[in-house]
Amino acid sequence: MSKIVVIGSSNTDLTAKVKDFPKSGETIKAISSFQAMGGKGANQALAAHRLGGDVKFVTSLGKDTNGLDSLEYYRKEGLDASLSLIVDNTSSGVAMICVDEKGENSIVIISGANEMLSPRYILEIEKEILDADLIVLQMEIPYDTVKTVCDIACENNIQILLNVAPARKLDADIIQKIDILVVNETEAEIISGEIMEDIGEEVIVDKLLALGVKTIVLTMGKSGCILKNEQIYLRVPAFTVKTVDTTAAGDTFCGALATGLSKGLGWNEILEFASAAAAICVTRMGAQPSIPTEAEVHDFLRNRIVN
């Protein structure tokens, strides 16, 4: 099994369950609330770890209660976060999340220490990063840091999986170094400059491939996902489940993709595994509390075959 290095954000999530999202100027009462660990980098690292991958996680945390609690949580989970940057005088990242009765979410992020994960620090730990066979990235850390990691990985023939979340435009220089680009509809539209409803899913995927990415994975929620590269085209349906909270579903999917790639599985098997992991995730509340284990995903798939 090859080694995965996830480089990205770590947040403490403050989640409120609400009947409906508040309108502008409106104050509402939450049905319930809770606190849990989150952040796209941490979610994807923990997902890859729980799902059977050999993972190292690189993030940036403050020396505050949230930061220390996060490190202790990763230690108890068995996730190696020993390369993480710990900074003074900056609070750890926080996310404020509202989840409505349909399981949809609205998220505000306060980046905090995540913004301190700089290109300079990446260069300081470059030797450790070069042990990776696959590097997983998202966009909740500085753009220049993502660019630096992509440069290092490309120069050393290390595979890159980039999840462009939160959505933003990408420079051509970064795009052409990406092996696997994972995007949802919004992210695909922002990068391509096209509207998916106008041109269709397959055309927007082709537009992204034309920019120089080797493999595109387009996630479409309940409509499943599409994978395309020069050799193959796959469309995999989503599993039908009762959605409670969509938080971290995309991150769980990405972590599962990384684990499947690290084990040398075929794309059909990888996408089915990732879709099952994401399906389990949305049936539970919270980001990291909702991420399933490898055994849970295999049980889920076996039960689907039996039924």
N, C-alpha and C positions, 0 to 999 in steps of 0.2 A: 504493500500500500504506500502510495506517495504522500509527501508532506504538504500540508496546507498552512499558509500563513494568511490570516485575516488582519487587515489594517483598517481601522475605522473608529467610529464614535462609540462612546459609552455614556448612557444617561440613566438617571433615576426617573422613572415614569410615575406621574401623579394622575390617576385615571378616575374619571367620574362617569358613572352610568346614568344616562338621562333618557327621558321619554322622546324628546325632540331636541335638536340643536337650538340654542337661543338665537333669537333674531337680534338685529342691531339695536342696542340700547336696552335689551331685555335682561332681567335677572330671573333665573329659574332655580328650583331646588333639584339637587341630584337624587336619584333613587338610592345610590350607594357609591362608595369610593374606596380606593385602595392604592397602595404604593408597591411598586415592583421594579426590578431592574429592566432596562431597555437600552435603546440606542441601536441604530442599524448595524454598526460593526459588531457590537457585542451580541446582538440577536443572531447574526449570521455565523459568528464564531461558535456560539453555544449550540446552535442548531447543527452545524457540521460535527461538533464534538459529540453531542448526544446521539447523533445518527450514525456514529461509528468512524468518524474521520480522525486522522492524526493531525491535531490543530495547535498552532501557536497564535495567540491574539496580541496585537500591538494597538494600544490606545493611549489616551492621555487623561489623567484624573487629577483633581485637586487633593490637597492634604486635608480635606474636610470630612465630615461624617459620611456623606454620600460616597466619596471616593474610597475611603477606608472600608466601608460596608461592601462596596462593589468588589474590591480586591479579595475580601474574605469570602464573598459569595462565589467568585470564580475558583478560589482555592477549594472550597467544599465541593464544587461541581467537578473538580478535576481538570478544569480548563487552564492551560498554561498561559498566564498573562505576565510572565516574568520580564518581558521586554518592554513593558509599558512605561511611559513617561509619567512621573509624579511631580507636579508643579506647585510652587508656593504662591500665595496671594491671588489665586484664581479658583473660583468655585467649580466643582464638577458639573458636567452637563445635566440639564433637567428638561423633561418633556411634560407638557400639560395636555392631557388627552380627554376628549369627550367621546363617549360611545353611545349611539342611540339604540332604540329598540330593534332596529333592523340589523344591528351589528356593524354599521358603518361608523367610521371615526373621523374626528377633526383634531389635528395635532399642532401645537405650538412648541417650538424647540428653543431653549436657551442654551447656546453652544458651550459657553464657559470654557473649561480646560480643553475641550475638543479642538478649539482654534489654536491651541499651543502645539499641536502635533505637526511640527514644521518639517520642511525639506531638510533642514540642518540635522534634526534628530534622526531622520530616516538615513542620512548618510553616516551618522555615528554608529548605527546598528546594521549597516549594509551587509557585513559578513554573515550575520545571523539570518537576514532575509534571503541571502543567496543559498541557504540550505533548503529553501522551498522548491517544490515542484509545481505548485499552483498558488498564485496570490489572488486573494479576493478583496475587492475594493468597493466602496460606496461613496456618496457625495456629502456626507455630514462632517467631513474634515476639510481643511483648506485645499482649494483646487491645485495650487502649486505643489502640494504634498502628493496628491494623486498623480500629477504629471511626473514628479521625481521618481515615484515608485514604478510607474510605467516605463520610464527611461531605463531604470536599473534592470527591470525584468526583461525588457526587450533585448537589451545588450547581452544578457546572459541566458537567453533562450528559455526563460521561465514563463509558463502559461499564465495569462491574466484573465480573470473573470471580473468584469465591472458591472455593477448594478447602478444605473444612473438615477439614484434616488437620494435626496429629493431631485426632481427633474431640473435640468439645465442644459444649455448648449455646450457642445464639446468642440475643442480645437481639432482640426484635421490631424495634427501631429499625434494627439492622444488616440483618436479613433483608429488610426491605422496600426496602432500597436496592440489593440485589443483582440484577444482570441475568442472570448465569449462575452457578448454584450446582452445583458438581461434588462428588458424595459417593459413597462406597462404601456397602455394606450397614450396617456398624457406624455410620458417620457419619450415615446417614439415620435409623437407629433412635434415636440419641442426640438428634438435633435434633427429630424428630417425637414422640418418646416412645412409639413403637409398635414392635412386633416384626414384621419383614418376613415371617417364616415363618408368622405367625398371620394377617396381613391381605393378604399378596401384594404383589408389586412395584409394580403399577399403583396400588394404593390408597395405598401409602406415598408414592409420587410425588405423588399428588393431595393428600395431607396436607401435603406440603412446599409445593406450589403455593398451597395455601389460606393459608399463613403470609405470602404476599406476594411470593415470588420470581417473577421473570418467566419464567425458563427453568430446568428441572431436568435435569441429566445424572446418571443413576445408573449407576455402573460396577459390573459384577458378575463381574470376572475372566474365567474361561473361558466364562461364560454371556453375555458381550458387554455391551452397554450399552443404556440406554433414555434417550431425550430426549423431554421433553414441555413444551409451553407452550400458550397459548390457541389457537394456530393449528395446530400440528402434533403428531403423536405418531409417534416412530420407535423401532424396536427393531433394533439392528445386532448381528449375531453376531460373536463373537471369531474370530480366525484360529487355526487349530490349529498349534501349534509345540511343540518340545521345550523345556520350561522348565528353565533352569539357575539363575536368580536373579531373583526378582520385585522386588528393590530398584529403585526409581525408575520402575517401570512406570507407576504412576499419575501421577507427575510428568511423564513423557514424554508421556502422553496429554493432560495439561493444557497443556503447552507446544505440542503439535500443534494442540489446539483454538484456542489463542490465535492461532497463525500462520494457521490457516484463516480465522478471523474477520477478522483484519487484511487478508487478501487478498480478502475479500468473497465467499468460496465459499458454496455452499448447504450446509445442514445434513447432507444425505446424504453429500456429498463430504467434509465436515469430519470426520464420525464415522468414515468408512472410512479416511481418512488417519491419524487419531489412533489407531484400532485397529491399523492396520498398524505404526505407529511403536512402540506399546507391545508388539506381538508380537515385533518385532525386539529390543527392549530385554531381554525376559525370556530370550532365548537367549544372553545374555552375562553375565559376572560384573561386579559393581560398579554404582555409581550412574551417575556421569557417563561412565565409560568405555563404558557400554552404550548410551548415547543415540545413535541413528542420525542420519545426515545426510538432507537432503531427497532427494538423488539415490538413497540407499539405499532409502528408502521407496517412491519411484516404481518402482525396479527390482523390489522385492518385490511390488508390486501388479501390475506387468506380467507377472511370472513366474507369479503366481497365475492370471491370465487365460489365459495360454498353456497352463498345465497343466490 
